[in-house]
Amino acid sequence: MMPDPTTGSEVRRLGRSALRVSPYGLGTTNFGVHTDEPTSHQILSEALEAGIYFIDTADAYGYAKGRGRTEEIIGRWLAEDPGRRERIVLATKVYSEMSSDPNDRGLSAFHIKRACEASLRRLQTDHIDLYQLHHVDRDAPWQEVWQALEQLIREGKITYVGTSNHAGWHIARACESAAARHLLGPISEQSVYNLLQRQVELEVLPACAHYGLGLVPYSPLCGGALAGAIAQPEGARRATSGRQQWIEEHREALSSFEALCADLGQRPADVALCWVRQQPGIAAPIIGPRTPEQLAGNLRALELRLDEATLTRLDEIFPGPGGPAPEAYAW
């Protein structure tokens, strides 16, 4: 970790690469879906001014309201001030079904090339800094995937490659097949990781550590379940309705967690975000604010650091899988 000479905020290398990213990645999945365009632009601008310059999106974001819509919103924000593009690390993803065309999905070389060109148009830029494989495509040989990505790198359309939602052995295959082509290979893996969902500790985090990938955790608050869902007033609790099953299944643990946060004098969301940031191998957790107020709250968590006694207590409340495989379940 090192301070950004411009903002003074903490920055970290993204995996084994020399690329530095801000302490959070700004997730944009709400833009154009739950957050209108003017508010989305306000969040982008305020995040950048606060030193959050790692912007994460995906070609499919916008979903039912129009796949590609989120990239278009970001593209118009970038076009408002051409200087913004050089101040950010821009990440997007490829894999999702974009239309009824049977070739407009997955990780075929055909689709990767077409999807990248479409993302560049929507984002109104000539290059993507981190191009992430949004999911595993079991029909696409790694030789084909890397052939397409290598060509995009050669053309200057993408700079780095990352994976997302890949298992440990998928990461190993991706790295080994890239090495056989004398390529750098993926430098990051984006996976769900939070106090309630710690499965990546079994094999994904060890694979990332071995191959030099930085983990970019998404959903660090488990959809709001870790943001004080038990004690929140009803009006605030509606924001966590998509995670009601998590809340009911883990009510006892969440109650203990919120009691610990109260003893610390800290908001549950801040403690949950800080815990993720302090885990080994973490590059930049993805925050996904729907409002400027939520962004401001996320930024406050950067001032917090948890001591060893608190980390131990959190492990007692949310024990996780027990460490890396196979020791987590075998001798």
N, C-alpha and C positions, 0 to 999 in steps of 0.2 A: 504494500500500500504506500501511496505517496500523495502529497497535497497537489492539487491543481494550481499552477503558478498564477492563473488568472482569477480564480474564484476562492482558492484556499480550501475547497472541499476535497474530500478523499477520492482518489481514483485508484483503480486496480487494473493490472494487466488482464487481458482476456485470454485465459489459458496460457499456452507456451508462446503465443505471439507477442510482439512488441506493442500491440495496439492497447491503448489505455481507454477504459470506459468509466463513466460517471458512477457514483455509488448506487444509484438506482437506474434501471432501464424504464423509460416511460412507455407503458403499455397503452395501446390505442384501441383495444377491442370495443370500447364503448362509443367511440367516435362515429357519429352517423347512425347509431342505433339507440343508445340511451342519452347521448349528449349531442346537442345540435352543433352545426358547424361554427358559428361565432364563439360558442363556449369552448369547443374543441381547440380553436385557434388561440383563445385566451390561455388555456391550460398549456399548450405547446410553448407559447411565448414565456409564460411565467416559469415553467420548468427550465427552459433554456437559460433564462436570466438567473435562476437559482443554482446553475451549474449542473443540471441534469441534461446532458447532451446526447445520451444513448437513447435513440428513439426506435421502438420495436413495433412492427405491424405485420400484416400478412395479406396476401392477395385476396383471400376469401373474406376478410373482415368487412362487415356490412351485412353479411349473411342474408336473411330474408328481406332486408330493405335494399339489397343490391350488392352482390359480391363485387369487391373492388371499390366500394364507396369510401371506405376509410382511407385507402391509399390516395384517392382523389382529393379528399379533404386535406391530407398532409401535403399533397402536391400544390394545392392552391395556397396553403400557408407558406410553403417554400418560395412560390412565385411572387408573393407579396414583397419579399426582401431577399434578393439573390444572395446576399451575404450569409444568410442562415445556413445554406447548404454546406458551406465549408466549416461551419462551427459544430456540426453534429456528426455522430456516427449513426448512419441510417441502416436499419436492419428490416428485412421483410422475409417472407417465407413462400415456398412453393410445395404443392402436393394436392391441395383440395380440388374437388370438382367445381369447375367454374361455369360450366354450361352442360347442356344435354349431349354435346359432342363426346363420343366415347374416348377420344384422344385428348380431351381438355381436362385432364386430371392425372394424378400419379406422377411418377418420376421417370417416365420414358424420356429419351433424349429429345424426341419430338416435342413433348409437352414442356420440358424444362426451358428449351429455347424460346418457345412461343410465350410461356408464362413470364419469363424474364423481360422480354420485349414489352409485354403488356404492362407489367409493373413499372418499368421505366417511364412509359407514357403517362400512366396515372400519377406517378410521383413527380413528374416533370423534372427529371434528372437524367444524367447520362451514365450514372454508375450507382451501384448498390454496395455499401461497405461490407455488410454481412448478409449473405444469402443462405437462408436456413431451410433444410429439408424438413417440412412440417410433420412428417410421419414416415414410417417405414413403408416402402412399396415392395411387397414380397414378390411381385412379378418382374421387377426391374433389376437386372444384374448390376452389381457395383461397377463393372467395367463400362457399362452403358451410362450409368449415372455420372461417373467421373469423366468420361469422354465429353459429355455435354458441359459439365462444369469447367473443365479445363479449357474448352473453347471460349466460354464466356469470360474466364480470367484473361485469356490471351487477347481477347477483344477489348479488355478494359471495362467490361460491363459490370463485373462483380470483382471484389477484392479478396474477401475471405469467405469461407464456407463454414456453416454450423449445422448441427443436427438438432432435432426436436422430437420428443416423445420416442426416443430410441432406447432399447434395452441395452444392457452392458455388452452383450455379444454382438449386437448390431453396431455399436460404437467400435468394437474391436475389428469387425469386418470392414467397416468404413475406413478406419485408419490403416489397416494392413493393405487393403487394395489401393489406397492412395499412395502409400509408400512404394508399392510395386511400380507405380507410374512416376516415381520421383516427384510427387506433389507434397505440399505441406499438409494437406488433409484438413479435416474439421478442427476448428479451434475452440468450439463451444458446443454445449448440449443444453437445450432448454427443456426442462422437465418440471412437473408439479412437485413442489417441496414446501412443506410447512409443518408446524408442530403436530398436526393431526395426520398428515400424510408423509411418512418418512421412508417409504419403500425404496427410494433411490439409494439409501444408505447400504442396501444389500450388495448391489452389483454396479449400478450406474456411477455412483461417486467413486468407487475403486477403479472402474474403467477409465473415468475421466482423469483421475490422478495419475494412472499409469501412462496414458497416452498424451497427457498435457492439455486436456480440454478444461476450460472454465465452465462451471455449472451456472446457468442463468435460470434461477427458480421462478416459475410463474405461480400465481395464486398463493402468495405467501400468507394471506389472511384466510385462506380456505373459503373464499366467496363471502367473507364477512363473519363466518362462524367464530373467528378468533378476534373479532373487533368489539367484544363486549356484548355478545348476542343474548346472554342470560340476563344481564342487569339493565339492558337498554330499555327505554320507554317504547311503547308499542309503535309509535311513529317511525322511530329509527330502525326497529326490528324488521320492518317490511323489506328493507334493503337486503336482508339475509334470507328471504323466503325461498330462494333457489337452493339453500343449504339446510333447510329445516330438518331433513333426515339426519345430516351430520350432527345438528344441534341436539336432536332427541337421543341419538345413539351415544353421544359423548357428553351428555348433560352433567354428569358427576365430575368428569375431568375438567370440563369448561368452567364449572362453578369453582373448583379448586384453583384453576388458573386465574380467574377473575379476582378471587380472594387474595392470591399472591400479588397480583398487580396493584390491588388496593393497598396492601401492606407496603409495597414499594413506592406508592404515590405516583404510579405511572398508568397511562391508558393501555388497555390490553392490546390494541392495534400496534402501539409503539413497541411494546415488549415482543410481540410476535415478529414484527419486522426486524427488530434488532437481533433476535435469536437467529433468524435465517442468515443475516449478514455476517454473524460471528462464526458460522460453521465453516470448517475447513473446505477449501476448494471452491468457495462461492465467489463469483465475479460480481454480478449486479442483479439483485432481485428485481423482478418486473412489478411495478406498481401500476394500477389501472384506475386512476381517479375519474369519477364521473363529473366532478365539480371542482372549481378552483379551491373551495374550502377543503375538500378531501385531499387535494394536492398539498395544501399548506400543512395539514395534519401529518401526512406522510413525511414531509420534510423535517418536521419537529423530531421525528424518531431518529434522525441522523445524529442528534446530539446525545443520544443515550448509549451507554455501554453496560452490559450485564456482567456482574462479578461471578466468580466460580461457584459460590454458594447458590446463586439464583439459577445458573445453568444446571447445576446438579438437581435442584428442586424441579425444574422444568422437565428434566429427564425422568424424574419420578412420576410426574403427572402424566406425561406423554412419553412412554418408554421407547417407542419406535420398535424396529425389528430386532434390536439387540446387537447391532453392529454390522460389519461386512460379512458376506457369505464366503466360505461355508461355516465359519465359526459361529455365526448367529444361530444356526440350527443343527450343527454337528460338532463333533469333538475337534 
